[in-house]
Amino acid sequence: MGDTDNSWKHGLDIVDQVYGAGASAMMHGLENQPFVAETVQHLFGEIWSRPGLSMRDKRLLVLGATAMLGRSDLIAIQVAGAIVNGELTEEQLAEIPLLMMFYAGAGNATAIHQGIQAAKAKAKDMKPA
């Protein structure tokens, strides 16, 4: 059980690195659910923590893959992590839907744009006055 506990904690640490401090709180109490355990321990603990690509590189790849799904909600989650980690500038965020329109289609690019705008609005609301 100790190895499982350690891999769970390590995975939660990586979740917080990817999405910002406290993001892993939504996983607490769910360690016995196979889907959540696999996500935390394997995807984050082993895959996102690998050194071959930077966090930003991984995020851009996930954004590209997610663009094909047309899911503005999932785009917003990734962009929020990028904003928290200072990985993408305003100018870079504006370029993403434009480029992806030609690779993922106009409808999916619209979802990307909406996700980016939602993440930016949320980040703005979270900044201290």
Secondary structure, 3 states (H helix, E strand, C coil): CHHHHHHHHHHHHHHHHHHCCCHHHHHCCCCCCHHHHHHHHHHHHHHHCCCCCCHHHHHHHHHHHHHCCCCHHHHHHHHHHHHHCCCCCHHHHHHHHHHHHHHHCHHHHHHHHHHHHHHHHHHHHHCCC
